[in-house]
Amino acid sequence: MPTSPRDTNKQLVLRFYDELWNRGNFDAADELIADDYVRHDLRRGDAPPGPAGQKAVAQRFRAAFPDIRLDVEALVGEADLIVARWTISGTHTGSWGEVAPTGRRVRFTGVNFFRIADGKIAEIWNVRDDLGLREQLGAPVYAGYPDDSDR
């Protein structure tokens, strides 16, 4: 039975999480991310476009939480739009923005909306529980958001 475009796009998103986040294979972004990719982050502005921008996001996050594990809890989609709800766990052993390493184990959730075009991720809208993450780290929740080093 042929695979539907929706199922192919879901597999692309699952591979994105597995390669960049769980395995730390940042070079996979060149294959998975469109050259004109745009990341929308509701906390602050956008990351640089293209695979390099997404590599930087994953690299900085994994530097702060090197044992990160991202588990997809739900994955739904229609044609070129895929939505994933996920949970991340990891240990804070590197700086995350202005927050110095705490050694604390954290667990937090988020949702990503993906737009797929020509077999690659063209856009992502990122929504994650930064407040819950900051609380777990013992970081001030009123001090603003971490600088670009976490993106």
SVG drawing of the C-alpha trace seen along z (x, -y; Angstrom):
<svg xmlns="http://www.w3.org/2000/svg" viewBox="-6 -41 34 43">
<polyline fill="none" stroke="black" stroke-width="0.4" points="0.0,0.0 1.4,-3.4 2.3,-5.8 0.2,-9.0 1.9,-12.4 0.6,-12.9 2.3,-9.8 5.6,-10.7 5.5,-14.1 4.9,-12.6 8.0,-10.4 10.0,-13.4 9.0,-15.1 9.8,-12.0 13.2,-11.9 13.8,-15.6 13.3,-14.9 15.3,-11.7 18.3,-13.0 18.7,-16.5 17.4,-16.3 17.8,-12.7 21.0,-11.7 22.6,-15.1 23.2,-14.5 23.0,-18.2 24.2,-17.5 20.9,-15.8 19.4,-19.3 20.9,-19.8 18.7,-16.9 15.6,-17.6 15.3,-21.4 14.5,-23.6 17.1,-26.3 14.4,-29.0 13.2,-27.4 11.8,-29.8 11.5,-29.2 8.8,-31.0 9.3,-31.1 6.6,-32.7 9.0,-33.7 11.1,-36.0 12.0,-36.6 12.9,-34.1 16.1,-32.1 18.3,-32.5 16.7,-30.9 17.7,-27.6 19.3,-24.5 22.1,-26.5 19.5,-28.2 17.9,-25.0 21.3,-23.4 22.2,-26.3 19.0,-25.9 19.6,-22.2 23.3,-22.6 22.8,-25.2 20.0,-23.4 21.9,-20.1 25.0,-21.9 22.8,-22.9 21.1,-19.5 23.5,-17.0 21.5,-13.9 18.3,-15.3 15.6,-12.9 12.6,-14.0 9.5,-11.8 6.7,-12.5 3.4,-12.1 1.1,-12.9 1.5,-13.4 -1.3,-14.6 -1.4,-16.0 -3.2,-17.0 -1.3,-17.2 1.6,-19.7 0.8,-20.6 2.0,-18.3 1.5,-19.0 3.6,-17.3 3.2,-17.4 6.3,-16.3 8.0,-15.9 11.7,-16.6 13.8,-15.3 17.4,-15.9 20.0,-17.2 21.1,-20.8 24.9,-20.6 25.6,-23.5 24.5,-27.1 21.0,-27.8 21.0,-31.5 21.8,-33.4 21.1,-30.3 24.3,-28.7 24.4,-24.9 22.4,-23.5 22.9,-19.8 19.1,-19.5 17.0,-16.9 14.2,-18.5 11.1,-17.4 8.9,-19.8 6.5,-19.8 5.9,-21.6 4.1,-21.7 5.5,-22.3 3.6,-23.0 5.4,-22.1 4.8,-23.1 6.3,-20.7 7.2,-21.7 8.9,-19.6 9.8,-16.9 11.5,-19.2 10.5,-21.2 9.8,-24.7 8.5,-26.3 8.1,-25.5 6.1,-27.3 7.6,-26.5 5.6,-26.6 7.3,-25.2 6.9,-25.5 9.8,-27.8 8.1,-28.9 8.0,-25.4 11.6,-24.8 12.8,-27.9 11.0,-26.9 12.6,-23.5 16.0,-25.1 15.4,-27.5 15.8,-30.4 14.0,-33.7 10.7,-33.6 10.4,-37.4 13.9,-38.1 12.9,-37.8 13.8,-35.1 17.2,-33.5 19.4,-35.1 19.8,-33.6 22.2,-30.9 19.2,-28.6 17.7,-28.9"/>
</svg>
